[in-house]
Amino acid sequence: MSERWTWTYEQADGTPVSDLGIASVTFPTQADAEAWLSQEWGTLADAGVQAVTLKRDEEVVYGPMSLSPAAE
């Protein structure tokens, strides 16, 4: 059985954001998932996503991770 890597999307209070039309995007590897996020994080942030969590199948790998710029 192959692994499925997915992102979940959240508001700042942890409420899921699920109406983006991309909730079903899956990736064959962690590297593919992370590469996609590095290209799309700005689009996600503009759509109201404030944090993401990476999952391998149903297991949380890491997150929630903020999409907000680091404070200076």
Stockholm file with secondary structure:
# STOCKHOLM 1.0

chainA/1-72         MSERWTWTYEQADGTPVSDLGIASVTFPTQADAEAWLSQEWGTLADAGVQAVTLKRDEEVVYGPMSLSPAAE
#=GR chainA/1-72 SS CCCCEEEEEECTTSCBCCTTSCTTCCBSSHHHHHHHHHHHHHHHHHTTCCEEEEEETTEEEEEEEECSCCCC
#=GC SS_cons        CCCCEEEEEECTTSCBCCTTSCTTCCBSSHHHHHHHHHHHHHHHHHTTCCEEEEEETTEEEEEEEECSCCCC
//
